[in-house]
């Protein structure tokens, strides 16, 4: 059993300093109860908390740490960059380096703009889509989370769903009146919407592999319908690859799926764990952005030299020494082991995995949409989460988040995790 006395003390102080004691609600343990664990450091596949407990980490800073924590080449790149200054507010050669890496890797991107977060990337892509098409309506899907952009914070997944407040106070009717929310994987609903409003739709945005209602795969028919309908009606298709970019494949989900969107948003891995995002796409669309065009988007710290150094080091390593085959082997072993552990304990569960991201759903039905994900037994998940914590395994603190395997995980880590899950789930079946 882990002891968390220092975590409790530090979090008690944090409650007096920050709303809910955290700087992002996904960290608040709202989906599992109890108080968050305060982390001291990360090394490879492991996290160490302020009480000296060590955990096998399957969060990886919610995705960026595909090579593990404190990867030497990323650390070295940051150390070298910071000696020159933390920011200039002026162009640097490092921006060109990471821009070329992104353009070479992601099939749809001809030009790219660097920003500071995934939220900034999606917000900017929406603005560019509206500016390019001269239309207002944006289509999104329930359970897909695209950051805390007002016009997209409707029926959102991730932390909003975890805390049972999928629509945020402070988001006005005016900012969401041009947003249509459809059901993920529902082709009929998509066809009907375009039949009625096709000439008014600026863009459709989606997670091409969902990670924010747990890991959910799109049906190929759904994806093909999306691409066909947007082309036919001169609307843009936006792939939100903040989570999947460089994760499920070096070129992202679009490389796996053979779909070329018009715009792509990136974050997480692209910054090597530093605050960095990007959006890019066809040159004729991106040339609408100021100063080449008239669509305004700016950021004092965009293309920050520390973040670009970390991101370039990360992407270069992924390109030169691809970890994806190893990640597939480790992830397949983990996924099969977790599902088998649930079945052996006679606990209703399913598992969805794409590459190194996956979710064990406490639901007897395969999850294809938010309606199905929302039927999961979140109470049982909470007990599963805390049981694994006490076995030295740190899973995402929500049923509605994907877990991530890193190249730093060993076969022994996977074996330990499966054994821990077997023990915890067997105990759960007796309750």
N, C-alpha and C positions, 0 to 999 in steps of 0.2 A: 504494500500500500504506500503510495506517495504521500509525503507531507508537504503542505502548501502554505505554511505559516507566513513566510516572507511575501508570497504572492498576495495573500489576504491583506497583509498590512499595506503593501504598496497600492493595491487596488482601492482600499478604503480611502487612502489619501487622494487617489485619482478621481474618486467620486466627488470630491470637494472642488476639483479643479477643472474637470471636463464633463460635458453632458453624458451621463451614463458611465462616466469613468473611462471612455474610449474615444478614439478619433475616427473610428469607422464602426458602424453597428454590427458588421459581420464578426467583430472580435468580442462581442459582448456576452457570448454564450446564451443568448436569448432562446435559442432553439434546443438547448440541452439542460438549462438550469444551472444553478451554482454560479461561481465567480470565475472570471478568466484567469488563466495561468500566465504569469508574467515571465517573459523570456529574457534570458541573459545573453545567449550567443547561439550561433549555429555553426556546425562543422560537418561538411559532407552531407550525409543522410540524416543527421541527428540535430535535435534541439536540446539545449540545456536551460533549465529555468533558474530563477533566482534562489530556489531552495536546494539546488544541486541535483535535481532529478534529470535524468537523460531519457529522451524519447526518440523512437524512430519516426521521422517526420514525413507525413503524406499530404501536407499542405503546400510546402515549398513556397511560402509567401503568396499563396493562392495562385501558383502557377509559374512564376518566373524562374525558380531555381531548378531548371531542368538538368543542370550539371551538378547540383548540390550546393550547399551553402559555402560561401567563402572560396569559390573556385579560384585557384591561384592566378590564372591568367587574367581574370576579371579584376581581382584585387590589385594586381600589379598595374593594370591599365589605369585604374582609379588613382592609385598612389602617384603614378607619373603625371597624370593630368592635373591633379590638385596642386602640384607644386607651381604650376603656371598661373593659377588663379581659379576661383570657383565659378566665375562668370564674366563675360565681356559685354554682352548686349551688342555684339557685332559678329559678322561671319567668321567661321573658322574652317580650316581644311577638314577637321574631323566630321563636320556635318556632311561633307561630300562623301567621305568614306562610308558612313553608315547608310546614307541615301542610296549609294550604288549597291551596297549589300542587299538592301530591301528590294530594290528594283530588279536585281538579278535573281532574287529568290522567289518573289511572289508573282505568279503568272499575270495577274491583272494590272499590276502597277507599272505605269510608264513614267509618272512623275509623283513625287511624294512631298508632304509637308510635315515637319516634326513639331510635336506639341508636348505637353507635360504629363498627360494622363490619358487613359482610355476614354474617360468622360469627355475630355476636350476633343478627342478624335471623333467620337460619334456626333457630338454637338456640331462640330465643324462640317462633317460629311453631310449632315442633314441640311445645313445652311447652303452648302455648295449645290446639293441636289435641287433644292428649291430655286436657287438662283439660276442654275443651268436650264432647268425645264420651264421656269416661269409658272410653276404650279405650287399648290399649298399642301395637299394631303400627303401624309406619311402613313404607311401601313406597317405595323409591327405585330408581334405574336405574344400572346399571353404566356408568361413564364420565361420569356427572354428578357434579360436585363442588359441595358446599354449605358449604364452609368446614371448619375443623378441629374440628367437633363430634364427640365420641366416637361417638355413636350413628349418625352418618352417614358416618364415615370408614371405609367398607367398599366395596371395589371402586371407589375414587375415581379420577377422572381428574386432569388438570392436573399440578401439580408432583409429586404422589405417583406418578402413572403415569410421568412423565418419569424419575424416579429409580428406577423399577422396584421400588418398595415400596408397592403399592397398599393394603396394610393396615398400620397403624402399630403398632409395639410400644408398650405402654402403654395401648392400647385393650382393655379387658377383655371377656371373653365376656358378662359380665353386662350391659354397656352396649349390646351389639349384638344380644342374643338376640331383641329385639323389632323388629329391622330386617330386612326382606325385600328382596333385591336382584334385580331383574328386568332383562331385556334391553330397551333402548330400541327403540321402534317395533315391539315384539312384542305384537300384540293378543291372540293365542292365550294367551300366558303370563299376560297381565293378566286375561283372562276366567277362566282356570283358578284363579288365585290368589283372585279374589273369590268364585268358586264355593265354594272350600274354606274361606276365612277372612273372608269379607265382613263378618260381624257382629263381628269383632274388630279390624278395621282402623280406626285413627284417622284416618290421612291418607295421601295419596300426594303426594310432593314430586318435582318435576322441573325441569330447565332447559327452558323451552318452545322455545328455540332453543339448542342446546348450544354452549358456547364452550370447554369444558374437556377435550374430547377432539379439539380442532379444531372448526370450525364444522360442526354437523350439524343438519339440519332434521327435524322430526317429520312423519310422514305425517298428513294430516287425519283419516284413519280412526282412527289411534291416538289423536289428541287427542279426537275425539268419543267414542270408547270410554271414555277416561279420565273425561271429564265425566259420561257416562251412568252408568258403574258406581259412581263415588263418590256421585252423587246417589241412586241406587237403594239403596245400602247405607248411607246416612247417614254416609259418611266425608267428610272434607274434601279438597279439591284445593288444593295449595299450589304456586303459580308462583314459582319462584326467579328473579326478574328483576334480580338484583344486576348482571348483565352487560347484559341486554337492555333494562332499564328506561330510557326516554328515549333509547336508542341506536337501535333498529330502527324506532322511531316514538315520538312524544312520549308516547303512552299505553302504550308497551311492546309486547311480543309479543302480549299479550292483545288489544290493539286491532287488530293485524294479523289475528289468527286468529279473532276473534269468539267467543272463549271467555272466560267470566267465572269465574275461580277463586274459592274462598272466602277464601283468604289469599294475600297477595303479599309477597315480600321484595325489598328494594331496597338498593342501595349504589352505589359508584363515581360515576357522573354525578350522582346525587342530592346528593352532597356537594361537587361542584365540584372534586374532587381532595383535599379535606380528609377526615379520618377521620369518616365519618358513614354510618349505615345506617338502615333503617326497615322496619317490618313493619306491615301493615294489612289490612283486609278488612271483611267484614260487621260492622255495629255490634253485633249480638247476640253475635257471637264475640268481638270486641275488648272488649266490656264484661265479659268474664270476667277481664280483667287487673287486678291490684291497682293502685289502691285501689277501682276500680269493682267488681271481683269478687275472686276468691280466688287466681287464678293469679299466682304471684310472679315479677316481673321488675323489675330496677332497674339504675341506672347513675349514678354520681356525675357523669360528664361527658356523659351523654346529653343531646342538645339543646344541646351546647356552642355558645356565641354566635358563635365564629369560624367553626365548621363550618356552622352554619345560615346565616350571612351569605353564605358562599361558595356554598352550595347554592341559596339563594334567588336569588342573582344569576344563577347558571347556568340554573336552570329558567325564570326570567323571560325571559332572553334567548332560550332555545329556544322559548318560547311566543310571544314578540312578533316574533321574526325567525327563523322556522323554517329550519334549514339542510338539511332532509331531502331536498328535491329536488336540491340541488347535491351532497349526499353520494351520492345514488343515481347521478347521472351520473358522478362521479369514480370511484366504487367499481365500477360496471359496466365502465368503461374499464380500470381496473386488473385486475379479475378476468379479463376477456377477454384482456388482454395477457399476464398470467402463465401462463394455461392454454395460450395459443398458443405461448409461448416453450418450455414443456415439450414440447408436441407436436412442434414444429419440431426439437427436439433428440432426438426419439425416446426420451424418458424417460417411463416409465409414471407418469401422474399424473392426478388429477381435481381439480376445484375446486368447493367449496360456498360460496355467498355468500348472505347475507340482509342487504340494505341495506348498511351500511358495515362489516360484519364478515364475514370470509371466511378460508378456509384452502386453500392448495394442498397436497393430500395426495400424497405419493409412493407412490401405490397405484393400480393400474389399474382397480380396482373402486370404484364409488361408495360412499361411507361412510354407513351408516345407523345403525351401532351401534358399541360399543366393540370387539366381536370383529373387525369390519372395520378399524377405525382402528388396532388393535394390529398389523395386518399391514403397516403402512407401512414403507418403507425409511428408518429413522431415521438410519442412517449417511450416506445420500445427502443427507438433509435437513441434517445438520450441515455438510456441505461447502457446500451451498447457502447456509446461514446465513452462514458465514464469508466466502464469496465475495462476498456482498452487503455485508457489513461493509466489505470493502476497496474496494467501489464507492460507499461513503457512504450505504448504506441499512440501517436498523436494523429488522429483522423480529423477531417473538417468538422467543426462544431455545429453542423446543420445537416439534416437529411437532404436539403436542397442545394448542396454544393458537391461538386466532383472532387475526388481525391486525385493526387498526382504522384506518379512514380518518377524518381530521378535516376540519372545514370550513376549516381553515387550509391544507390542502394545495392546491397549484396544479396546473394542467394540466401545467406544466413538471416538477413533482415526479413526477407520475404517469408522464410520458414518460421521465424519467430512470430511474425504478424499473423500468419495462418493459425499457428498453435494457440496464440492469444485469443483469436476470434472463436476458435472451437471451444475454448474454455468459457469465454464470456457468454456465447450464444447457448451453450449447454446449460449454464446456470440460469439464463433468461427463460429457457423453456420450462423450468421448474417453478417459476414465479406465477 
